[in-house]
Amino acid sequence: MLLLYIIFIVYILAVNFYAVMLLKSQRDEYGADETKANSGTGKLILTAFLGGAIGIYITMFILRFRTNNLLLMILMPVIGVLNVYLIITAFRSGMTFFIV
């Protein structure tokens, strides 16, 4: 059971690390070109649903990138709350939904 907890924590950390690197690479790639800046929104939303919403939201403010995108500024906190709720529920249930 301890191994399952460790794997789950490593997964959440890896997804958040990937989210931070994805946002940083998009900032470096697009720079100040606003027309191309919205083309990677789908990747960010998918990464957020996989568990990286908190990492994306915090990194958006640290890097000061995409803070004018209203969709991301509203959607990331909502998905982040959902992620935190599901993580807390998973730990409280003892990860019993994983065992078949």
Secondary structure in CASP SS format (residue, H / E / C, confidence):
PFRMAT SS
TARGET T0000
AUTHOR 0000-0000-0000
METHOD secondary structure of the structure
MODEL  1
M C 1.00
L H 1.00
L H 1.00
L H 1.00
Y H 1.00
I H 1.00
I H 1.00
F H 1.00
I H 1.00
V H 1.00
Y H 1.00
I H 1.00
L H 1.00
A H 1.00
V H 1.00
N H 1.00
F H 1.00
Y H 1.00
A H 1.00
V H 1.00
M H 1.00
L H 1.00
L H 1.00
K H 1.00
S H 1.00
Q H 1.00
R H 1.00
D H 1.00
E H 1.00
Y H 1.00
G C 1.00
A C 1.00
D C 1.00
E H 1.00
T H 1.00
K H 1.00
A H 1.00
N C 1.00
S C 1.00
G C 1.00
T H 1.00
G H 1.00
K H 1.00
L H 1.00
I H 1.00
L H 1.00
T H 1.00
A H 1.00
F H 1.00
L H 1.00
G H 1.00
G H 1.00
A H 1.00
I H 1.00
G H 1.00
I H 1.00
Y H 1.00
I H 1.00
T H 1.00
M H 1.00
F H 1.00
I H 1.00
L H 1.00
R C 1.00
F C 1.00
R C 1.00
T C 1.00
N C 1.00
N C 1.00
L H 1.00
L H 1.00
L H 1.00
M H 1.00
I H 1.00
L H 1.00
M H 1.00
P H 1.00
V H 1.00
I H 1.00
G H 1.00
V H 1.00
L H 1.00
N H 1.00
V H 1.00
Y H 1.00
L H 1.00
I H 1.00
I H 1.00
T H 1.00
A H 1.00
F H 1.00
R H 1.00
S C 1.00
G C 1.00
M C 1.00
T C 1.00
F C 1.00
F C 1.00
I C 1.00
V C 1.00
END
